[in-house]
Amino acid sequence: MKNLFNHYISSFKGLVPEIWILSLVTFINRAGAMVIPFLSIYLVEEKGLTFPQVGMIMTCFGIGSLLGNYLGGFLTDKIGFYKTIVLSLFFGGIGFICIQFLNSFIGLCLGILTLMIAVDTYRPGVFVAADVYGDGKETTRNIGLIRLAINIGFSIGPVIGGLLIAKVSYSSIFWIDGVTCMLASLLLLLLLKPKEQKQKEESKQVIKEGVSPFKNALFLLFFLIMALNSISFVQYFSAVPLYYSEVHGLSEDTIGLLFLINGSMIVIFEMPLIAWLERLKLSKSMATFWGIGLLAVSLIILNISNWFGVLIIGMILMTLGEMIGSPFASSLALDMAPKGRKGSYMGLFSISFSISHIIGHNAALNSIDVFGYSKTWVFLFCTLALAGLLTLYLKAKLKSSKEYETY
């Protein structure tokens, strides 16, 4: 047991203080993100909107996320990741406070769209920060630590939010969400001095090299792979919970316990797993492939049996795929980005996830409505199988390129 503990602690060694500070800020921000899990319920119960109207608002949510990631990439290249992150946190906080005062359908559509633009401007900047502070060597572990902070925050946030809604009001979670975002921006300013950050950033900035991500054929292929993967992954936040409820008759608290497996595994195992895979010298493209493969199996096994244990196995496989695929895919995207263009490349990389929110939920739910759950899991498995084959093709193309041959 002592050896296991020492191994776990050693997986965090060597990470610079700046990454720990960014992770702390990210944790505070994500722990405060208690509005999002209850947004659809809030819109129906508090604002009296219909399901189709909520669906349209969630589409605006995805479009705002897409635009925010694009803007974040642009700003990161123009003004640097430090200012981009601070501005995103501050204006995102204002957005969360203001959104509660909107009552009309159109107002809520525009409000959610604007809010997500502000909130997701954060993403590309954080990815670039992980690369800059890692000096190209610790990027994957830096991303792993930030993901750890996100997952701990997301595990705590909904619990606090649920208690506040039950004991106080919906209004309280909007205020706390907004204040914690602004508090996170203040902490970043206090703990990471702008002058010191500017010096670090200037030492990294160079004249833009290479082509834009929209003209890089290999990166566009990688973007397609990530979009296919994300469209399938987000079903664990829409179609899969419905399957748990409608087919297996699980209650909300039991479904919550299933998702607790996901958060707990990431908190306990992700950093040691990343460190172990790096020691094995697993290439980033192959780690991405295995992440996609595990996600595919986690969905198709739902058709094997109605035994409750299959749901647990599926959640474990999905989580393993997420832990292996996500940090290494993010690191691969950074490696593929030429100097001076990392912000725009990571903006496009993040947009692949935004697209999944725009089309993934509606596509799968409509498929379930027409074809049923079993055939939908087959469709998603085939989608991921295609993504896996494209990943192997990408690996071959990267290997044949002198610039990317180690990936």
C-alpha positions in Angstrom: 0.0 0.0 0.0 2.8 2.4 0.9 4.5 1.7 -2.5 1.2 2.4 -4.3 0.9 5.7 -2.4 4.5 6.6 -3.2 4.0 5.8 -6.9 0.8 8.0 -6.9 2.7 10.9 -5.4 5.7 10.5 -7.8 3.3 10.9 -10.7 2.9 14.6 -9.6 6.6 15.3 -9.2 8.4 17.7 -11.5 5.3 19.8 -12.3 6.1 23.5 -12.0 4.3 25.8 -9.5 2.6 27.7 -12.3 0.7 24.6 -13.3 -0.4 23.9 -9.8 -1.7 27.5 -9.6 -3.6 27.1 -12.9 -5.0 23.8 -11.6 -6.2 25.5 -8.4 -7.8 28.3 -10.3 -9.5 25.7 -12.6 -10.7 23.8 -9.6 -12.3 26.8 -8.1 -13.9 27.7 -11.5 -15.2 24.2 -12.1 -16.4 23.7 -8.5 -18.5 26.8 -9.0 -19.9 25.5 -12.3 -23.1 24.3 -10.7 -25.5 25.9 -13.1 -24.8 23.7 -16.2 -26.0 20.3 -14.7 -29.3 21.9 -13.7 -29.8 24.2 -16.7 -32.4 22.1 -18.5 -34.4 21.5 -15.3 -34.2 25.2 -14.5 -35.4 26.2 -18.0 -38.4 23.9 -17.8 -39.4 24.3 -14.1 -38.5 27.9 -13.4 -38.9 29.5 -16.8 -41.8 27.4 -18.1 -40.2 26.5 -21.4 -41.1 23.6 -23.5 -38.8 20.7 -24.4 -38.3 21.9 -28.0 -37.4 25.4 -26.7 -34.9 23.9 -24.2 -33.4 21.9 -27.1 -32.9 25.1 -29.1 -31.3 26.8 -26.1 -28.9 23.8 -25.8 -28.1 24.2 -29.5 -27.2 27.9 -28.7 -25.1 26.5 -25.8 -23.1 24.4 -28.3 -22.8 27.3 -30.9 -21.6 29.6 -28.1 -19.1 27.0 -27.1 -17.8 26.7 -30.7 -17.5 30.5 -31.1 -15.9 30.8 -27.7 -13.2 28.2 -28.5 -12.5 30.0 -31.8 -12.3 33.4 -30.1 -10.1 31.9 -27.4 -7.6 30.5 -30.0 -7.5 33.9 -31.8 -7.0 35.9 -28.5 -4.4 33.4 -27.2 -2.2 34.1 -30.3 -2.9 37.8 -30.3 -2.7 38.8 -26.6 -1.3 35.7 -24.9 -3.0 32.9 -22.9 -2.7 34.8 -19.5 -4.9 37.7 -20.5 -7.3 35.4 -22.4 -7.8 33.2 -19.3 -8.3 36.2 -17.0 -10.8 37.9 -19.3 -12.8 34.6 -19.9 -13.1 34.0 -16.2 -14.2 37.5 -15.3 -16.7 38.0 -18.1 -18.0 34.4 -17.7 -18.7 35.3 -14.0 -20.7 38.4 -15.0 -22.6 36.2 -17.5 -23.6 33.6 -15.0 -25.0 36.4 -12.7 -26.9 38.1 -15.5 -28.5 35.0 -17.1 -30.9 34.5 -14.2 -32.6 37.8 -15.0 -33.6 36.8 -18.5 -37.1 35.5 -19.0 -38.0 35.4 -22.7 -37.1 32.5 -25.0 -35.2 34.7 -27.4 -33.4 36.5 -24.5 -32.3 33.1 -23.0 -31.1 31.9 -26.4 -28.9 35.0 -26.8 -27.9 35.0 -23.2 -26.8 31.4 -23.2 -25.0 31.9 -26.5 -23.1 34.9 -25.1 -22.4 33.2 -21.8 -20.8 30.2 -23.5 -18.7 32.4 -25.8 -17.2 34.0 -22.6 -16.8 30.7 -20.7 -15.2 28.6 -23.4 -12.7 31.3 -24.5 -10.8 29.8 -21.5 -10.1 26.4 -23.1 -7.4 27.1 -25.8 -5.5 29.4 -23.4 -5.3 26.7 -20.7 -4.0 24.1 -23.3 -1.3 26.6 -24.5 -0.4 27.3 -20.8 0.1 23.6 -20.2 2.5 23.5 -23.2 4.4 26.7 -22.3 5.0 25.7 -18.7 5.8 22.1 -19.6 8.6 23.2 -22.0 7.4 20.6 -24.4 8.3 17.8 -22.0 5.6 17.7 -19.3 2.7 18.8 -21.5 0.7 15.6 -21.1 1.1 15.5 -17.4 0.3 19.2 -17.1 -3.0 18.6 -19.0 -3.6 15.6 -16.8 -3.3 17.7 -13.7 -5.6 20.4 -15.1 -8.1 17.7 -16.1 -7.9 16.3 -12.5 -8.8 19.7 -11.2 -11.7 19.9 -13.6 -13.1 16.5 -12.6 -12.8 17.2 -8.8 -14.5 20.5 -9.4 -17.3 18.9 -11.5 -17.8 16.2 -8.8 -18.2 18.8 -6.0 -20.2 21.4 -8.0 -23.4 19.5 -8.7 -23.6 18.2 -5.1 -23.3 21.8 -3.7 -25.7 23.1 -6.4 -28.3 20.5 -5.6 -28.2 21.3 -1.9 -28.4 25.1 -2.6 -31.4 24.6 -4.9 -33.2 22.5 -2.3 -32.3 24.6 0.7 -32.1 28.1 -0.8 -33.1 28.8 -4.4 -32.1 28.5 -8.1 -31.0 32.1 -7.9 -28.3 31.2 -5.4 -26.4 29.0 -7.8 -26.2 31.7 -10.4 -24.7 34.1 -7.9 -22.2 31.6 -6.6 -21.2 30.5 -10.1 -20.6 34.0 -11.1 -18.7 35.0 -8.0 -16.5 31.9 -8.1 -15.5 32.7 -11.7 -14.6 36.2 -10.9 -12.7 35.0 -7.8 -10.8 32.6 -10.0 -9.7 35.5 -12.2 -8.6 37.5 -9.2 -6.6 34.6 -7.8 -4.9 34.2 -11.1 -3.9 37.9 -11.1 -2.7 37.6 -7.5 -0.8 34.3 -7.7 0.6 34.6 -11.2 2.0 38.0 -11.6 1.3 39.6 -15.0 4.8 41.0 -15.3 6.4 37.6 -14.6 4.0 35.9 -17.0 4.7 38.4 -19.7 8.4 37.6 -19.5 7.8 33.9 -19.8 5.4 34.5 -22.7 7.7 36.8 -24.6 10.5 34.2 -24.3 8.2 31.7 -26.0 6.6 34.0 -28.6 8.1 33.8 -32.1 7.0 34.8 -35.6 4.2 32.5 -36.8 5.4 29.4 -38.5 3.6 26.9 -40.7 0.1 27.2 -42.1 -3.2 28.0 -40.3 -5.0 24.9 -38.9 -7.7 25.3 -41.6 -5.0 24.7 -44.3 -3.2 21.8 -42.5 -4.6 18.6 -44.0 -3.3 16.3 -41.2 -4.7 18.6 -38.5 -8.1 18.7 -40.2 -8.1 14.9 -40.3 -7.3 14.9 -36.6 -10.1 17.4 -36.1 -12.5 15.0 -37.8 -11.3 12.1 -35.6 -11.9 14.2 -32.5 -15.3 15.3 -33.7 -16.5 11.7 -34.3 -15.1 10.7 -30.9 -16.8 13.6 -29.1 -20.2 13.0 -30.8 -20.1 9.5 -29.3 -18.6 10.6 -25.9 -21.3 13.2 -25.2 -24.0 10.5 -25.3 -22.9 9.7 -21.7 -24.5 13.0 -20.8 -27.8 12.6 -22.7 -28.7 9.3 -24.4 -26.9 6.9 -21.9 -28.6 8.4 -18.7 -32.0 8.1 -20.5 -31.1 4.4 -21.3 -30.3 3.8 -17.6 -33.6 5.3 -16.6 -36.0 4.0 -19.3 -34.5 0.5 -20.0 -33.0 -0.4 -16.6 -35.4 1.6 -14.5 -32.6 3.2 -12.4 -33.4 6.1 -10.1 -31.5 9.4 -10.3 -29.4 8.6 -7.2 -28.3 5.3 -8.7 -27.4 7.0 -12.0 -25.4 9.5 -10.0 -23.5 6.7 -8.3 -22.7 5.2 -11.7 -21.2 8.6 -12.7 -19.3 8.8 -9.5 -17.3 5.8 -10.8 -16.1 8.0 -13.6 -15.0 11.0 -11.4 -13.4 8.8 -8.8 -11.4 6.8 -11.3 -10.1 9.9 -12.9 -9.1 11.5 -9.6 -7.3 8.3 -8.3 -5.8 6.8 -11.5 -5.4 9.3 -14.3 -2.1 10.9 -13.3 -0.4 7.5 -12.4 -1.8 6.1 -15.6 -0.3 8.9 -17.7 3.0 8.6 -16.0 3.1 4.8 -16.6 2.1 5.1 -20.3 4.8 7.7 -20.8 7.4 5.4 -19.3 6.2 2.7 -21.8 6.7 5.3 -24.5 3.3 4.8 -26.0 2.9 7.3 -28.8 0.3 10.0 -28.5 -1.5 8.8 -31.7 -1.8 5.3 -30.4 -3.0 6.5 -27.0 -5.7 8.4 -28.9 -6.5 5.2 -30.8 -6.9 3.1 -27.6 -9.0 5.8 -26.0 -11.4 5.7 -29.0 -11.4 1.9 -28.9 -12.3 1.7 -25.2 -15.2 4.2 -25.7 -16.5 2.1 -28.6 -16.5 -1.1 -26.5 -18.2 0.7 -23.6 -21.2 1.5 -25.8 -21.5 -1.8 -27.7 -21.5 -4.0 -24.6 -24.8 -2.3 -23.5 -26.4 -4.7 -26.1 -24.9 -7.8 -24.6 -27.0 -8.2 -21.5 -29.6 -6.5 -19.3 -27.5 -7.4 -16.3 -26.8 -4.3 -14.1 -23.1 -5.2 -14.0 -22.7 -4.5 -17.7 -23.5 -0.8 -16.9 -20.7 -0.7 -14.4 -18.3 -2.4 -16.9 -19.3 0.1 -19.6 -18.7 3.1 -17.3 -15.3 1.7 -16.3 -14.3 1.2 -20.0 -15.5 4.7 -20.9 -13.5 6.2 -18.1 -10.4 4.3 -19.1 -10.8 5.5 -22.6 -11.2 9.1 -21.4 -8.2 8.9 -19.2 -6.0 7.4 -21.9 -7.3 9.3 -24.9 -8.1 12.8 -23.7 -4.8 14.0 -22.3 -2.7 12.4 -25.0 -5.0 13.7 -27.8 -4.7 17.2 -26.4 -0.9 16.9 -26.2 -0.8 15.6 -29.8 -2.8 18.6 -31.0 -0.2 20.9 -29.3 2.7 19.0 -30.9 1.1 19.3 -34.3 0.7 23.1 -33.9 3.5 25.2 -35.3 5.1 27.9 -33.2 3.2 31.1 -32.9 -0.1 29.4 -33.9 -0.8 27.1 -30.9 -3.8 29.2 -29.9 -5.6 28.9 -33.2 -4.8 25.2 -33.4 -6.1 24.5 -29.9 -9.1 26.6 -30.6 -10.0 24.4 -33.6 -9.2 21.3 -31.5 -11.6 22.5 -28.8 -14.3 23.2 -31.4 -14.5 19.5 -32.2 -16.1 19.1 -28.8 -18.4 22.0 -29.3 -19.7 20.5 -32.5 -20.6 17.3 -30.6 -22.9 19.4 -28.4 -24.6 21.0 -31.4 -25.3 17.8 -33.4 -24.5 14.8 -31.1 -27.3 15.0 -28.6 -30.0 15.6 -31.2 -28.7 13.0 -33.6 -28.6 10.2 -31.0 -31.9 11.1 -29.4 -33.6 11.1 -32.8 -31.9 7.8 -33.7 -33.3 6.3 -30.5 -36.7 7.6 -31.2 -36.7 6.0 -34.7 -34.5 2.9 -34.3 -34.3 2.3 -30.6 -31.4 2.1 -28.2 -29.7 -1.1 -29.5 -29.3 0.1 -33.1 -28.2 3.5 -31.8 -25.3 1.9 -29.9 -24.4 0.0 -33.1 -24.4 3.2 -35.1 -22.1 4.9 -32.5 -19.8 1.9 -32.4 -19.5 2.1 -36.2 -18.8 5.8 -35.9 -16.0 5.2 -33.4 -14.6 2.3 -35.5 -14.3 4.8 -38.4 -12.6 7.2 -36.0 -10.2 4.5 -34.9 -9.2 3.5 -38.5 -8.7 7.2 -39.4 -6.4 7.5 -36.3 -4.3 4.6 -37.5 -4.1 6.3 -40.9 -3.1 9.6 -39.2 -0.4 7.8 -37.3 1.0 6.4 -40.5 1.0 9.8 -42.2 2.6 11.4 -39.1 5.3 8.8 -39.0 6.1 9.4 -42.7 6.6 13.1 -41.9 10.0 14.1 -40.5 8.3 16.8 -38.5 5.9 14.5 -36.7 7.6 11.1 -36.9 7.6 10.5 -33.1 3.8 10.9 -32.8 
